[in-house]
Amino acid sequence: MPARWKHRRRITTLSTAVAAGIVLTTVPASAAPGGSGIGDPYFPDDGNSGYDVSRYDVHVKYDPARPRYLEGDTTVQAVTTQDLDSFHLDLEGFQVSAVTVDGVPARSVSREGAHELVVTPVRPLAKNTGFSVRVRYSGEPTGEGWHTLADGGANVSGEPHAATAWYPANDHPSDKAAFRLTATVPTGWTVIGNGQPGATTTDRDTTTFRWHEDRPMATFLSTIAIDKFTVRTSKLSDGTPIINAYSPGTRIDPEREAQLPEVLNFLASKFGPYPFSSAGAIVIAGDDGSGPPSLETQSRPTYHGGFFDLSMVHENAHQWFGDSVSLSDWRDGCLAECFAQYAIELWYEKQGDDLDNGFYRSMLEESTADPEFWTTKLYDPGQGRELDSALYFKGSMMLHALRRTVGDAAFFGTLKRWQREHRYGNASWPQFEALIEKVSGKDLTGFFSAWVHGTTVPEKKYLFPGSLGSLDPAAGHAGATATARTTSSGS
Ligand SMILES: [Zn+2]
């Protein structure tokens, strides 16, 4: 288990003292520092230990005429998970001008490593205590998630960590929290965030935009986008608001836009109810004409350059797989990418595609031509391969073979139950294996060893289960050559 649990023994000491009738009004002198990481095997300094965040209240000011200069004032509400005499936040760059804990200036504030802000409050914090830390900061956003747009605007999208680039955070998907954004920009500019808009107010020559996402959100899925957006709104059939924002120069295609409710309804039919209270798109252009890849920013994915059907399906499938049910750590990337990519194939199947003879056959042909194709494990692929293309391509094939192994009822039944059981939380790949074995009543050890934990082409019984048997060359099937589909993969 992560180092965060290391200090548990001290609780025993406290309880013993209480049992002995000793009244303790302060935290024992044995309170220990929180750690600089939450325990991710690939990103040891991401997140922090010693507390769980319940809410971020992020205030920023940004003037596109002075690009790459941000003023921030962020309050983090959290609950301690140990007695803490100091704790870390993740924040990259910036001058930090003031830090208070529960309204009292911190005893000391220091910086460590690439993005650690170490805060020592005047008094140690007892375990299971709510506290708030307010950080005021300004300067250049230098973290990798911050992007400057062609006209001076900006947006945030980055994986596996992006919050660090613009507000102090426990920047790891395993600590999800509610999120409020208040952003002030010169009048004429628009700010788009996650979730639902609050009041917009204008004061002389600035305008302040407010957004809130009340469902727990992983920090890398939080976003801000500042541009001279064209904003178009509509509703899902149940009244859920849709907010689509287009940067200048990006293509507004009403037909594509009208497809979003259809996509969300389709995905809901496969995965269960849409998990969030708003939807939409942030369509941006990068300043160098290329820009960051699309990202499944919660409730409102960010698209680069255009709002395309394949990426629309992929990024919105992530609202279930990755956003509502988030990874426990970055070994679990397949829980997000394998499913988001396979959702594209499900969408084509709805249009009449035969996935066995189209998608699966063409992927087999691609894999034959690419010796690297099978070499990445889908669970725990290794540091630096956490978002390997295998998760998209080998991963979507794996899910199709899994579906043919257990049958449609067990496969889709598992997906819906997975969503229901882990909604708004975190889960791990081994939990998914256990659930589908339970639902299907099948021992899938061999299948998962071959497809998920192996690094070579699966043996035939796992590669050609059920109706896929007709694709086995040994079965003597001489089908027509399938055309490989070029799939646009975002993140
Ligand atoms: Zn993705």
Boltz pocket constraint, residues with backbone or C-beta under 6 A from the ligand:
constraints:
  - pocket:
      binder: B
      contacts: [[A, 296], [A, 314], [A, 318], [A, 336], [A, 337], [A, 340], [A, 490], [A, 491]]
      max_distance: 6.0
